[in-house]
Amino acid sequence: MSTLENNPDPDKELERKKKELENEKLTIEIRNLAMERWKFFFGFVPVVALLVTIVVQLSTFKFNKEQHQDNLQADLATQYYNQFNAHPHDLKHKLSVSNDACQDQNLSRDVKDNYCAKIEQLEHDIVSQEKLDNLREEEESKLISEEDKIRVQEIDSLDALKEMKTEELKTIASIDDPVKSNSIKKEISSLDRQIEVIIDQSDVIQQTLVKTDSIDDAQRKLLGSTYAENSEKKALIQEESWFKEGYFRQFGETRITLEEFKGEVATITIKTINPKTNKVVKKIGSITLRVNEKESIESDEFEYQIAFLRIGSAGKNPFNKAVYFGYRKYKL
């Protein structure tokens, strides 16, 4: 073997070692670069998680805020609804509530627009009601002869008796007494005939009766629904009727009586009676009301509510004003 074979070229060996070093260096750099990328990735994950958490929290906050706003608007809408229906025949009160609601920026758009739309009609109805009230006052203030005054008193007495018999008939029907029931019906028919005979004797009474009935019918149509539903509790009895001073209305065992009516103030008593004996079982209480007011009395397990709806004409005496009222009985 020659000397060259035993001793390789030093330059080539150096070159080879140099390449090996470069390859090792490159491998190390690639490994370091990969580690840096992984470090960046794992360092970025918490940031992403934090951003996701922030976004979720902001979305939740926005949703809760919107939900809270919706709840506030719903509560406010309920308050306006209750205010609007608190005095069912007070058109000026309804107009005032509608004006307030129409300007309230906290209400939802639909509810706000609904109240705004009511304003023009309410203003028109108020003018119409004032005209009807003036017409009624004109009719009631007409001078009548002494003969007609006597006739009016007779009509008033007979009409009061007729209404009393009508309410008594309800009580008799509830205990199923056909004999007494038929007897009372004959009495009512007889009273009706007597009243009609007296009315036929006076053109003034006839004309006034027709006019006031027409005015009252127009007023009922104008005012529409009277006694708004109570969304919180269910009424056992829910009725609307009228009476004059001294009259009573019978609702089951409950008797509602207009004890006194002076000016626009009505004093109403509530008592329970025994249908069989027609005797008073218990005096529930007394309520004094003005037009568009209502009040409740609680007794035992019941609540009795009376609303003074309006003043109008009723019965056969057009010169004697009637109180129109709403009655509700609730279970406590």
Stockholm file with secondary structure:
# STOCKHOLM 1.0

chainA/1-332         MSTLENNPDPDKELERKKKELENEKLTIEIRNLAMERWKFFFGFVPVVALLVTIVVQLSTFKFNKEQHQDNLQADLATQYYNQFNAHPHDLKHKLSVSNDACQDQNLSRDVKDNYCAKIEQLEHDIVSQEKLDNLREEEESKLISEEDKIRVQEIDSLDALKEMKTEELKTIASIDDPVKSNSIKKEISSLDRQIEVIIDQSDVIQQTLVKTDSIDDAQRKLLGSTYAENSEKKALIQEESWFKEGYFRQFGETRITLEEFKGEVATITIKTINPKTNKVVKKIGSITLRVNEKESIESDEFEYQIAFLRIGSAGKNPFNKAVYFGYRKYKL
#=GR chainA/1-332 SS CCHHHHSCCHHHHHHHHHHHHHHHHHHHHHHHHHHHHHHHHHHHHHHHHHHHHHHHHHHHHHHHHHHHHHHHHHHHHHHHHHHHHHSTTCHHHHHHHHHHHHTCTTSCHHHHHHHHHHHHHHHHHHHHHHHHHHHHHHHHTCCCCHHHHHHHHHHHHHHHHHHHHHHHHHHHHHTTCHHHHHHHHHHHHHHHHHHHHHHHTCHHHHHHHHHHHHHHHHHHHHHCCCSCCCSSSCEEEEEEEEECTTCEEEETTEEEEEEEEETTEEEEEEEEEETTTTEEEEEEEEEEEETTCEEEEEETTEEEEEEEEEEECCSSCTTSCEEEEEEEEEEC
#=GC SS_cons         CCHHHHSCCHHHHHHHHHHHHHHHHHHHHHHHHHHHHHHHHHHHHHHHHHHHHHHHHHHHHHHHHHHHHHHHHHHHHHHHHHHHHHSTTCHHHHHHHHHHHHTCTTSCHHHHHHHHHHHHHHHHHHHHHHHHHHHHHHHHTCCCCHHHHHHHHHHHHHHHHHHHHHHHHHHHHHTTCHHHHHHHHHHHHHHHHHHHHHHHTCHHHHHHHHHHHHHHHHHHHHHCCCSCCCSSSCEEEEEEEEECTTCEEEETTEEEEEEEEETTEEEEEEEEEETTTTEEEEEEEEEEEETTCEEEEEETTEEEEEEEEEEECCSSCTTSCEEEEEEEEEEC
//
